[in-house]
Amino acid sequence: MRKCVGILTAGGDSPGLNAAIRAVGKVLSRANARLIGFKDGFEGIAFDRFVELDDEMLSGILTVGGTILRTSRHKPNKMPVGKKIVDMTEAIVENYHKHQLAALICIGGGGTHKSALLLKKAGLNIVTIPKTIDNDLSGSNGTIGFDTALNVATDAIDSLHSTASSHKRIMLVEVMGHKTGWLTLGSGIAGGADVILIPEIPYSLEKVAEALKLRSREGKFFSIVPVAEGAVDVATAEKIAKIQQTLDKTDDKKRKAELKAELAELTSYKPERIFELAKKLEELTKLETRVTILGYLQRGGTPSCFDRMLATRLGVRAAEAVLNREFGFMTSYANGEISLVPIEEVAGKRKELSADHPWVKCAEASGVSFGA
């Protein structure tokens, strides 16, 4: 009987997913192994929704954005079934054995790796591939989709320069990145931004306004300000820290629920926040201020050459890991090389920017303000 391997894509979509699926399929085909794809993330293997990924299915998908397998954010142990949330881990294990899988390859980001670790502990042979436009996955210097999203955000900032300069405006550009600022900082540096606001460096509204007014006094009558979705001011950051400290210390269930609700109110994404920021900056600087929200444009479209290469290399190594029975690992990209990292070193850990990161130092040296 031919060896059979399963594959799924979970979490948010990223350009390059199809390139990774194709790479896995190409390697397994040459080894006379079958590849089946489970649809809609972990839902697919929980409810046994699958498709045979033969050469015909894999043909022509290298340059296609999104994922031919579709995706979802549902977790194996917290999956909606009707009006209930059900633990479907047992069903996943059952379907894994039903298809006599040699391994399950999971492509995804932080949440996917937590789920993959759960399935590994349930006894399944798991190999993962890192994917997220946020580039915040621990254990790898690069993730599928980040480069494409970075190009999209940078192109948008480039385009905004002309209208900003023509109308002497401050242009706030909201960039994806709720927990980390890799995408915002990278596109800001590449796009020649003047102020960059990221979650890792809480900002002072007054210092941001002063930086913008200084540019105006120097005869520079426009400014580009990329803002990460999760960027917060100093006062809000202090509130979040205090609530988190209290939450960590309390054992009272009711109090925990209240604190979590407070935390969610401060940290959940709200589109109106950047418009409130724009209004405050306009009042402080007396300069016309406009907002552009890039949104899902950053996640769509054709993957860049780099993402196609990265996805292909990661996919090839994942397939080789299965054939070599190297289970329980994520394929990782670092220093130009592809290696294997234990899933335990990835799951539940976030790669955050530090205040002394080379990208931050580079931006500061070139005159960029973080409002700190």
N, C-alpha and C positions, 0 to 999 in steps of 0.2 A: 504494500500500500504506500502511495506517495505521501510524503510528509506534508502536513497541512498547518499553516500559520495564519493567525487572525491579526487584523489591524483595525484601528479606529482612530478618529480624530475627535478631541473633546475640548471644551472651553470655547473661547472666542476664535473666530476664523482669522487666519493670517495668510498673506501671499507666500506661496512656496509649499503649502501642504501637499498639493498634488504632485509636485516634483519629488517629495519625499516618498509618497506612496508608490510612485512609478519606480523609484530607485530600488525600494524593497522588492517590488515585484520582479524587476529585471534580474536581480541577483538570485532570487529564489527559483525563478523559471530556469535559469542556467543550471541550477542544482537539482532540477526535476522535482521541485516542491510546489505545492499549491498555495495560493494566497486568497483568503476570503476577507472581505471588508464588512465590518459591522456599521450599520447606519445610525446616524444621530448620536454619536458618542457612546457612552456606556449604556444608554438606552438600548442600542442595537443588540448588544450581547445579552442584556437582561431579558429582552423580549424576543430574541432570536430573529432579528431583522438583518439579513446579510445578503451579500452579492458576491459572485465569483469574480475575482479580479484577474482575468486572463489577459493575454497580450492585446486583444482587441479593445478591452476596456481601458487599458493603460496607454494605448496609442493616442498621441495628440494632447495629453493633459499637462505636459511639462510647463507650458507657458500660461496655463489657465489659473486664474486666481481662485480664492475660496477653496472648497474641498468637495470632491465628487461624492464623498461619503456623508456629507452634511455633518452637523455638529450640534451639541447641546452642552449645557453646564450642569446637568443633573449628575449627582454622585451615586455610586453603587449602593451606599448605605442610607441615602436620603433621596429616594426617587418618587416623584408623584405618580400614583396609580389611582385614577379617578379623583376623588376629593381627599385622599389620604397620602401621607408620606410614608413610604415603605422601605425597609431594608431589603434590597434585591441582591445582596452579595451571594446568597445561596443559589439563586437562580442563575447568576453569572457563572458560578463554578460548575453548575450542572450543564449549562450550554457549552462551556469550554470543553468539558469531557465528552459531551454529545458529539461535537465535531472532531473529537480526537486531536485537539490542537497540540502542536509541539510547543507553541508559545503564543502569547498575545503581545503585539506591539502597540503601545499607546503613544500617540503624538499629542503633546499639549504643554500647558504652562504649570503654574503653581498648584492649582486645584487638581489638575489631572495627575500630577505626581503624588499628591496625597492619596488619591484614589488608587493609583497604581501600587503604592506601598501597601495599602489595605488588601488588595488582591494578591500581592506577593505573600503577605502574611497568611492569606487564606489557602496558600499552597500552589498558586499558579506560577508558571514560568513567564516572567514579565521582562520586557525590554522597552525602554522609552526613548523618545526623541524630543528634544527641547524646542518649543514653539511659543513665542509671544512677541508682539510688537513692542511691549514695554521693556524688553531686555532685562527683566528683573529676576530671572530664574537663576538660583544659585547653582554653582558647579559648571557653568559654561560661560565663556566670554562673549559668545554670540548665540542668538536664537533665531529660528526661522521667522521671517516677517519683519524684523526690526529694520533692516536696511531699506526695504521698500517703503515702509512707513516713514522712515527718516527722510527719504527722497521726496515723498509727497509733501511732508510738512515743510521741508526746505524750499521746495518749488512754490508753495503757497506764500511763504514769507518773502521770497524773491518778488512775486507778483504784487505783493502789497506795498513794496517800496515806492513804486511809481505813484500810486494814488495817495500814499501818505505824504510824499514830498510835494505833490501838486497842490494838496489842500492844507498843508502845514498841520497835519494831524498826528495824534498819538493813536497807533493801531495796536489793540490788544488781540492776540491770536491764541485762542484756547487750543491746546494740544493734549492728546490723550496721555494718561499717566496719573492714575488716581493715588497710587502709593509711592511711585518713584518718578524721578525727573529725567531719566536717560533720553527719552525722545524729545522732550522740550529743550533740554540743554544742548543736545547734539544738533538739532535743527536751528536752534538759536545761534550757536557758534558758526555753523555753516552758512546761515542766512544773514549774518552781520547784525544780529539784534543788539539793542542798546541796554535793555533791562531784561533779565530772565528770572521768572519766579517758579520755583520748584518745591515739592513737598519737603525735601530734606533740609531746606534753609528757610525757616519762617521769616517773613518780611515785615518791615515797618512801613506802613502806608506813607508816613511823612518822609522817610528816606527815599522811597521810590519817587515820590513827587519832587523831592529836591534834586534827584538825579536827572529827571526830565526837565525841570526848570533850568538847571545848569546848562543842559544842551541848548536850550532856547536862548539863554544869555550869550552863549558862544556862537550864535548865528546858525545853529542847526535846528531848523524849524519843524522837524518831524522826528518821531521815534517809533521803533518797532519793539513790542513787548510780548514775547511768547509766555503764556501762562499755563502751567500744568493744571489739569483738572483738580488735583489734590493740593495745590498750593494754598497755604493759610498764613494769616498774619501772626505776629508774635503772641498777641493776647489769646487768640484762638488755640494756638499750639500749646500754650500754658494750661488752658482749660482742659484740653484733651489729655495732657500728661497727668494732671491732677485726678481727673475722672478715672483714668486707667490705673493709677496707683491705688485709688480707693477700691476699685473693682478687684484688683489683685489681692487685696487684704481682707475683703468681706466674704463671709460664708452664707450670709442670709440670702435665700433665693429671691425673695421679693425685692430686696435692695439691689441685688445683682441685675434683675430685669430692668429696674428703673435706671441704673447706671448705663446699661447697654443701650437703652432707648436714648439717653442723653448723648452717648457717644455716637450713635447712629445719626442723630440730628446734626451733629457737628462735622461728621466725616463723610456722610453720604453725598453722592454727586447731585448738585442742584444747578441747572443751567443759568438760573437767575443771578448766581453769585458773581459771575464775571461782569454782568451788566451793572451790578451794584458797585463793583470795583471801578468800572469805567466812569460811573457817575461821580464817585468820590475823587478820583484823580482829576477829572475835568474841573471840579469845584476848587481843588487845591492848586492846580497849575494854570487855570484859566485858558487851557488849550483844548481845542475840539478833540474829542476822543471817540473812537469807533471800535466795535467788536466784530471779530470773525471767529466762528466756531467751526473747526475742521471736521469734527465728528468722525463718522464711519468712513469718510473718504480715505482716511489713513490706513484702514484695514482692507480696502478693496483693491481691485485692479490687477494688472499683470505683475508678477514678481520680478524684481530686479535681477540682473545677471548674478550678483553676489548671492542673493537668496536662493536662486536656482542651483548654484554651485554648492552652497552650504547645505541645502536640503538634500541634494543628491549624495554628498559625502556622508552626511549623518544617516541617511537612509541605507546606503550601502553598508556602513559599519553595523547598523542595527540588524540587517539581514545576516551579515557574517557572524554576529554574536549569537543569533539563533542557531545557525548551522554549526557553530563551535560549542553550543550549549553553555554559553556565557550569559546566564540569566541573573536578573536582579540589578541590572545596570541601566544608566542613561548614557546615550552617546553624547559626548561633550566636545566642544570646539574651544581650543585654547592655544595661543601662540602658533597659529597656523596648522595645528595638528588635531586629528580626531582621536579621542581616547574614550575609555569607559569609566564612569563614576558611579559608585553605589547609590541606588535610589534613596537610601537612608540619609545620604549627605545632601540631598536636594529637597526632599519633601518637607514642607513647613518652614523653609528658609527663604528669605528674600535678599536679593543682591541690591543693596541700596547705595546711592551715591554718598560719599563722605565729603565734608567741607574741604578736605585737603586732596581730593581726587585730582589727577592731572587735568581732566576736562574743566573742573572748576577753576583750578589755578590758571589754566590757559585763558579762560574767559576773563577772569579778574585782571590778568596781565595786559589784556587787550582793551581794558576800559569798561567792560561790562559790569553793571551793577546788579546785585542780587537783593537789594533793598534791606540788607542786614547791617 
